[in-house]
Amino acid sequence: MATTSIRLDQELIEKATTMAKALNRTPPKQIEHWAKIGKIMEDNPDLPYEFVKRAIVAEAEREAGELKDYDFG
């Protein structure tokens, strides 16, 4: 993946650094996470935040092979 340097507000970087430490991410990964959530929320304004958060977790579980088939019977 290509990377690009961009200028960000220092306060945003400080908040991202604090949250990143708490969530075991790097500050850039925390900012990427916030951007991903923001994009999803803008693309789907009727979805509640909690639904979006759970969808992101479900996607990560699927990518990690942690989902199990559901038996309807």
N, C-alpha and C positions, 0 to 999 in steps of 0.2 A: 504494500500500500504506500502510495506517495504521501509525503507530508509537506505541509506549507506552514511557514511561520506567520502568525498574525498578532496584531497588538490587541490586548484586552485590558480592560479596566483593572487596576491593581486590587480594588476591593473584591471584584469577582474572583480573581486568582486566589486571594486570601481565603475567601469562603470555600472555594473549591478545594484548596489545600486542607482546610479543617475537615470538610466532609470526606475527602479522599482518605485521610488518616483513619477516620472512624469506620469507613467501609472497605478498608484494605484495597484501595485503588490508588493510582497515581493521579496527581491533579489534572493532567491532560485527559485521562480516561474519565474522570469525574465530569469534566466539562463536556466531553463527548456524550456521556450518559444523559446529562441535562439537555443537550441539544437534541438527542434522539427522542426523549420524552416530549420536548417542546414541538418537534416536527409532527409526531404522532397526534398530539393534542390539537395542533392547528389543522391537520388534515381530517380530524374526526372530532369536531367541536362538541358533538352530542354525547361523546363517551366520557364517563366519569374517570377521574385520575386513577382510582383504585383498580378499575377494569384494565386500564392501560398498563399499570404496574404489573398486574397478574399476567397479562399477555406477554410482557417482556420476560418475566420469569419462566413462563411456559415455553417460550421459544428457546431460552437458554437450556432448559431441561431437555427439550427435544434434541437440540444440537449435541448435548452431552450423552444422549442415548438413555436417559433416565425415565422416559415415559413407558408405561405399560399399556397393552391393549385392554380396552374396556369390554367386559363380557355383559351383554344386555340380557342374557338368559338366566 
